[in-house]
């Protein structure tokens, strides 16, 4: 987790870049479908976040961070 927090701090943004979002998902060992389900969006929407076609909102990203740190994998 500490590694991810450092990555997020370096962006100086409340929302991650597409690359950081992919890195964070890989860090937690989750699929795009699993990540999408955690924040109640479609897998296609999550894919668009990771490809940089859409920007995840700060609120959804915060929800995702909370859930990946509390949900048993």
C-alpha positions in Angstrom: 0.0 0.0 0.0 2.7 2.5 0.9 4.1 2.2 -2.7 0.8 3.2 -4.1 0.4 6.1 -1.8 3.8 7.4 -3.0 2.7 7.0 -6.7 -0.5 9.0 -6.0 1.3 11.8 -4.2 3.7 12.3 -7.1 0.7 13.1 -9.4 -0.2 16.2 -7.4 -3.8 15.5 -8.3 -6.9 14.1 -6.6 -7.4 11.7 -9.5 -4.8 9.3 -10.9 -3.6 9.2 -14.5 -4.6 6.2 -16.6 -1.1 4.6 -16.0 -1.3 5.0 -12.3 -4.8 3.6 -12.2 -3.5 0.5 -14.1 -0.5 0.2 -11.8 -2.7 0.4 -8.7 -5.1 -2.3 -10.1 -2.1 -4.6 -10.8 -0.7 -3.9 -7.3 -3.9 -5.2 -5.8 -4.1 -8.1 -8.2 -7.6 -7.2 -9.5 -9.2 -7.5 -12.9 -10.9 -4.6 -14.6 -14.3 -6.3 -13.9 -13.5 -6.6 -10.2 -12.5 -3.0 -10.0 -15.6 -1.8 -11.9 -17.9 -3.8 -9.6 -16.3 -2.3 -6.5 -17.4 1.2 -7.5 -20.6 0.2 -9.4 -19.5 1.2 -13.0 -19.4 -1.0 -16.1 -16.2 -2.9 -17.1 -16.2 -0.8 -20.2 -16.1 2.4 -18.1 -13.2 1.1 -16.1 -11.4 0.2 -19.2 -11.9 3.7 -20.5 -10.4 5.1 -17.3 -7.3 2.9 -17.8 -7.0 3.9 -21.5 -7.3 7.6 -20.6 -10.5 8.0 -22.6 -12.4 9.1 -19.4 -11.2 10.5 -16.1 -12.3 8.8 -12.9 -13.8 11.3 -10.5 -12.1 12.0 -7.2 -15.0 10.6 -5.3 -15.1 7.3 -7.2 -11.4 6.9 -6.9 -11.5 7.5 -3.2 -14.3 5.0 -2.9 -12.2 2.5 -4.9 -9.2 3.0 -2.6 -11.3 2.5 0.5 -12.9 -0.7 -0.9 -9.6 -2.3 -2.1 -8.2 -1.8 1.4 -11.2 -3.3 3.2 -12.4 -6.0 0.9 -11.0 -9.5 1.4 -9.4 -10.8 -1.9 
